[in-house]
Amino acid sequence: MKSYKVFISYSHVDEKLCNQLINHLSSLKRSGIIKEWYDRKILAGNDWDKSIKQELIDSEIILLLISPDFIASDYCNDIEIKTAMEKHNLNTAIVIPVILRDCDWKDLPFSAIQGLPKDVKPIIKWDFIDEAFLDTVEGIKNRIKDLENIPDHISHSKPVETSDTEYIEFEKEIVLCLLPRGYIVLEDIKFQTYSSWAVVASYCRYDGQWMHGTHYHESYRRLWESLDGHYSQCRKLGIPKADSDYADTCIEIMMRLRERKEDESIEEIVELYSIDNSLNKYYPANTKIPKPVIPDQFKELNKNGPLRDIIYDLEISPWQNYKLETLHGSMESLRRKAILKVYELLPNNHPAIDFVKEIANNYNPEFTLSELTKWSRQLSDAINDTFGYIK
């Protein structure tokens, strides 16, 4: 059985409760199922901030020990919760909130994730605290089972090491799909007869950084072909939000490859989706492939990608029910991000910067939903107008 790295995020005020939980995790540790880490394991002389951030990045399970002091901690919120939710959204880690003490946590980023113990009853409110920790450990075991449900044959391969830096090479045959800020590699595409066979997808940035992977089995079609399912899989792969629509064709190819008949040609299927462009290509195993670069038709989209992400997040749907206070929190963050990003991407003293800044600063925390919607559209339009001036 695989061993999972567990990061424990907590407030030092709750250190006693944290240590009790660690004691209850002893059976999982002795069995080699988990290896836990928390900040008391930082060695003397090590940079504590750097150590915490690296352990967070490497973790596969993140426990958030929720209490009023945890929520009040700037470091827990700005670094640990933020990173945990990024890994959760990319599906690179399982995040588990553990409610230690009563506090107002139900509007925070992790509130949509099922917490522990049972009925998210705070641990200190249980009649027998050991019973609360036992229930929490059982819940953690169940989440670990979710991690183990991926079929054993599924793997995300990396390019073969080659001395030629201008090329990449894979041991398996692949389909390569180019997007504005990265590319998707489809593998395990050879027809296989066992029912659990799944086509594997990995997303890499053009600088070569592997972001994340997922897989497709025909039983998932209902989840994948919906709009929400499509965006969910793109988030899992690490594809930037504003590039999700450009992944449509690649996901269609992946679904079609998994559901094809044994005598159907991979090349012919890919060619059906590649008319008049070279964004999607099939390569036999061990082929030297020119290192993917940004296609000409995507160069502008690549440059303005960070701003397109902000525009994507600024959109307020008329069909969705929002909690106004939560929406204001998002918009306040986005307006600051927009100002910083145009300063970064546009030439110094460019008038478009002042225009974006002026509209961003017109934000009012007392806006009604209608006023907030109007303001967000104005800011989106102003950001969109900067695209032609980006360096």
C-alpha positions in Angstrom: 0.0 0.0 0.0 1.2 3.5 -0.8 2.3 5.8 2.0 0.7 9.3 1.9 2.2 12.5 3.1 -0.1 14.3 5.6 0.3 18.0 6.4 -1.3 19.2 9.6 -2.3 22.9 9.6 -3.2 24.2 13.1 -2.9 27.1 15.5 -0.4 26.7 18.3 -3.2 27.6 20.7 -4.6 24.2 19.8 -1.3 22.3 20.1 -2.7 20.0 22.8 -5.6 18.9 20.6 -3.3 18.6 17.6 -1.0 16.2 19.6 -4.0 14.1 20.7 -5.0 13.7 17.0 -1.5 12.7 16.1 -1.5 10.1 18.8 -4.8 8.7 17.4 -3.1 8.5 13.9 -0.4 6.2 15.3 -1.9 3.0 13.8 -1.9 4.6 10.4 1.7 5.7 10.9 2.9 2.3 12.2 1.2 0.6 9.2 3.2 2.9 6.9 -0.1 4.3 5.4 0.7 7.9 6.3 3.7 10.0 7.3 2.5 13.1 9.1 4.2 16.5 9.2 3.6 19.6 11.2 5.7 22.7 12.1 7.2 21.2 15.3 9.2 18.9 13.0 11.2 21.9 11.5 14.8 21.3 12.4 16.7 24.0 14.3 18.4 26.4 11.9 16.0 25.7 9.0 14.0 28.5 7.4 10.6 27.8 8.9 8.6 29.6 6.2 10.4 27.8 3.4 10.0 24.5 5.2 6.3 24.9 5.7 5.6 25.9 2.1 7.7 23.0 0.7 5.9 20.4 2.9 2.6 21.9 1.8 3.5 21.5 -1.9 4.6 17.9 -1.3 1.6 16.8 0.8 -1.2 14.6 -0.6 -3.5 15.0 2.4 -3.9 18.3 4.3 -5.7 18.4 7.6 -7.1 21.8 8.6 -7.6 21.9 12.4 -10.4 24.5 12.6 -10.8 26.8 15.6 -11.3 30.5 16.3 -7.5 30.9 16.7 -6.8 29.0 13.5 -9.2 31.3 11.6 -7.7 34.4 13.2 -4.2 33.5 12.1 -3.0 35.5 9.1 -0.4 32.8 8.3 -2.9 30.0 8.4 -5.2 31.9 6.1 -2.8 33.6 3.7 -0.4 30.7 3.2 -1.7 27.3 4.5 -5.5 27.5 3.6 -4.8 29.3 0.3 -2.3 26.6 -0.8 -4.5 23.8 0.5 -7.5 25.1 -1.6 -5.3 25.5 -4.7 -4.2 21.9 -4.3 -7.8 20.8 -3.7 -9.1 22.6 -6.8 -6.3 21.0 -8.9 -7.1 17.6 -7.3 -3.4 17.2 -6.2 -4.3 16.8 -2.6 -7.3 15.8 -0.4 -8.2 18.6 2.1 -10.0 17.6 5.3 -11.3 20.2 7.7 -11.3 18.9 11.3 -13.5 21.0 13.6 -11.8 21.3 16.9 -13.8 24.2 18.5 -16.9 26.3 17.7 -16.2 29.1 15.3 -17.7 30.9 12.3 -16.2 28.8 9.4 -19.2 28.1 7.2 -18.5 30.9 4.7 -14.7 30.3 4.4 -13.1 28.7 1.3 -13.0 25.2 2.7 -16.6 25.2 3.9 -17.8 23.2 0.8 -15.6 20.3 1.7 -17.1 17.7 4.0 -15.5 18.1 7.4 -14.9 15.8 10.4 -15.8 14.4 12.9 -19.4 13.1 12.3 -21.9 15.9 11.6 -18.9 18.4 12.0 -19.6 18.5 15.7 -16.6 20.2 17.3 -14.3 17.7 18.9 -14.3 19.4 22.3 -18.2 19.1 22.5 -18.2 15.3 22.4 -18.9 13.5 25.7 -15.8 11.4 25.2 -13.0 13.2 23.3 -11.3 9.9 22.3 -14.5 8.9 20.6 -14.4 12.1 18.6 -10.8 11.5 17.5 -11.6 7.9 16.6 -14.4 9.0 14.4 -12.1 11.6 12.8 -9.5 8.9 12.1 -12.1 6.6 10.6 -13.1 9.5 8.3 -9.5 10.0 7.3 -9.2 6.3 6.4 -12.3 6.6 4.2 -10.7 9.6 2.3 -7.5 7.6 1.8 -9.6 4.8 0.2 -10.8 7.4 -2.3 -7.2 8.0 -3.3 -6.7 4.3 -3.8 -9.6 3.8 -6.2 -7.7 4.9 -9.2 -6.8 1.7 -11.2 -3.3 0.4 -10.7 -2.4 0.5 -14.4 -2.9 4.3 -14.7 0.3 6.3 -14.6 1.3 9.8 -15.8 4.5 9.4 -17.8 7.1 12.1 -18.1 9.2 12.6 -21.3 12.2 10.3 -21.7 15.5 12.0 -20.9 17.2 13.1 -24.1 20.4 15.0 -24.8 18.6 17.1 -27.4 16.9 20.0 -25.6 14.9 20.9 -28.7 12.9 17.6 -28.5 10.8 15.5 -26.1 10.2 11.8 -26.3 7.7 9.4 -24.7 8.0 5.6 -24.4 4.3 5.2 -25.2 2.3 6.4 -28.2 0.6 9.7 -27.4 -1.7 12.4 -28.7 -0.4 15.9 -28.1 -3.0 18.8 -27.9 -1.8 22.4 -27.8 -3.6 25.1 -25.7 -2.8 28.8 -25.1 -0.5 28.3 -22.1 0.4 24.7 -22.2 -0.3 21.3 -23.8 -2.2 18.1 -22.9 -0.5 14.7 -23.4 -3.0 11.8 -23.9 -1.6 8.3 -23.3 -2.8 4.7 -22.7 -4.6 5.3 -26.0 -3.9 1.8 -27.5 -7.0 -0.3 -27.5 -7.1 -2.6 -24.5 -9.8 -5.2 -23.7 -10.0 -5.1 -19.9 -13.0 -3.1 -18.6 -11.0 -0.7 -16.3 -8.9 0.6 -19.2 -8.8 4.4 -19.1 -7.2 7.0 -21.3 -4.8 9.2 -19.3 -4.4 13.0 -19.7 -1.6 15.2 -18.3 -1.3 18.9 -18.6 2.1 20.7 -18.9 3.1 24.3 -19.3 5.2 25.4 -22.2 8.2 25.8 -19.8 7.9 22.0 -19.3 6.4 22.0 -15.8 4.0 19.1 -15.3 0.9 20.4 -13.6 -1.4 17.5 -13.0 -3.2 14.5 -14.6 -6.5 12.7 -14.7 -8.1 9.8 -16.6 -11.2 9.0 -18.6 -13.3 5.8 -18.6 -16.5 5.6 -20.6 -18.6 5.2 -17.4 -17.6 8.8 -16.6 -19.1 10.3 -19.8 -22.2 11.7 -18.0 -19.9 13.7 -15.6 -17.4 14.8 -18.4 -19.8 16.0 -21.1 -21.7 18.5 -19.0 -20.4 22.1 -18.8 -19.7 21.8 -15.1 -18.0 18.4 -15.6 -15.8 19.9 -18.4 -14.7 22.8 -16.2 -14.1 20.5 -13.2 -11.8 18.3 -15.2 -9.9 21.3 -16.5 -9.4 22.5 -13.0 -8.2 19.0 -12.0 -5.6 19.1 -14.8 -4.4 22.6 -13.8 -5.5 24.3 -17.0 -6.0 28.0 -16.3 -9.7 29.0 -16.0 -9.8 31.2 -19.1 -8.3 28.4 -21.3 -10.9 25.8 -20.4 -12.9 26.3 -23.6 -9.8 25.7 -25.7 -9.5 22.2 -24.2 -12.9 21.2 -25.6 -11.4 19.4 -28.6 -8.8 17.6 -26.7 -11.3 16.2 -24.2 -13.6 15.2 -27.1 -10.6 13.3 -28.6 -9.9 11.6 -25.3 -13.5 10.4 -24.9 -13.6 9.3 -28.5 -10.3 7.3 -28.1 -11.5 5.5 -25.1 -14.9 4.5 -26.7 -13.5 3.5 -30.1 -13.8 0.0 -31.6 -10.7 -2.2 -31.7 -10.3 -1.8 -35.5 -10.6 2.0 -35.5 -7.4 3.9 -36.3 -6.1 6.4 -33.7 -4.6 8.6 -36.4 -7.9 8.8 -38.3 -9.8 9.8 -35.1 -7.3 12.5 -34.3 -7.3 13.8 -37.9 -11.1 14.3 -37.6 -10.4 16.9 -35.0 -7.4 18.4 -36.7 -8.7 19.7 -40.0 -6.9 22.9 -41.1 -4.7 23.1 -37.9 -1.9 21.3 -36.2 -3.0 21.7 -32.6 -3.8 18.0 -32.1 -1.3 15.4 -33.3 -0.7 11.6 -32.9 2.9 10.4 -32.3 4.0 6.7 -32.2 6.0 5.5 -29.2 9.6 6.7 -28.9 9.2 9.4 -31.5 11.4 12.5 -31.2 8.8 15.3 -30.9 9.7 18.9 -31.4 9.4 20.6 -28.0 5.9 22.2 -27.9 5.9 25.9 -28.4 3.1 28.4 -28.3 1.2 28.2 -31.6 1.0 31.4 -33.6 -2.8 31.5 -33.2 -2.4 31.4 -29.4 0.4 33.9 -28.9 -1.9 36.8 -28.0 -4.0 34.6 -25.8 -0.8 33.4 -24.0 0.3 37.0 -23.3 -3.0 38.2 -21.9 -3.8 34.9 -20.1 -3.5 36.3 -16.5 -5.9 39.1 -17.4 -8.3 36.7 -19.1 -8.4 34.7 -15.9 -9.4 37.8 -13.9 -12.2 38.6 -16.4 -13.4 35.0 -16.1 -13.6 35.4 -12.3 -15.3 38.8 -12.6 -18.3 37.3 -14.4 -21.5 37.2 -12.3 -24.1 34.8 -13.6 -27.7 36.0 -13.6 -28.7 32.3 -13.1 -26.7 31.7 -9.9 -27.6 32.4 -6.3 -24.8 34.3 -4.6 -24.3 35.3 -1.0 -23.6 39.0 -1.4 -21.0 39.2 1.4 -19.0 36.3 -0.1 -19.3 37.8 -3.6 -18.0 41.2 -2.3 -15.0 39.4 -0.8 -14.1 37.9 -4.2 -14.6 41.2 -6.0 -12.5 43.1 -3.5 -9.6 40.7 -4.1 -10.1 40.7 -7.9 -10.0 44.5 -8.2 -6.6 44.6 -6.4 -5.3 41.7 -8.5 -6.4 43.5 -11.7 -4.5 46.7 -10.8 -1.3 44.8 -9.9 -1.5 42.7 -13.1 -1.9 45.6 -15.5 1.0 47.4 -13.8 3.0 44.2 -14.4 2.0 43.6 -18.0 1.7 47.1 -19.5 4.4 49.6 -20.3 5.1 52.1 -17.5 2.8 55.1 -17.3 0.5 53.7 -20.0 -2.9 55.5 -19.9 -4.8 52.1 -19.9 -3.3 51.5 -16.5 -5.0 54.6 -15.1 -8.3 53.6 -16.8 -8.3 50.2 -15.2 -7.3 51.6 -11.8 -10.0 54.3 -11.9 -12.8 51.8 -12.5 -11.3 49.3 -10.0 -11.3 52.0 -7.4 -14.9 52.9 -8.1 -15.8 49.7 -6.2 -18.0 50.2 -3.2 -18.4 47.5 -0.5 -22.0 48.7 -0.2 -22.9 47.8 -3.8 -26.1 45.9 -4.3 -25.9 42.7 -6.5 -27.2 44.8 -9.5 -24.6 47.5 -8.9 -21.8 45.0 -8.3 -22.7 43.2 -11.6 -22.6 46.5 -13.5 -19.2 47.4 -11.9 -17.7 44.0 -12.7 -18.7 44.3 -16.4 -17.1 47.8 -16.6 -13.9 46.5 -15.1 -13.9 43.5 -17.4 -14.3 45.8 -20.4 -11.5 48.0 -19.2 -9.2 45.0 -18.7 -10.2 43.7 -22.1 -9.2 47.0 -23.7 -5.6 46.6 -22.4 -4.9 43.4 -24.4 -3.5 45.2 -27.5 -1.0 47.1 -25.3 0.6 44.2 -23.4 4.4 44.0 -23.8 
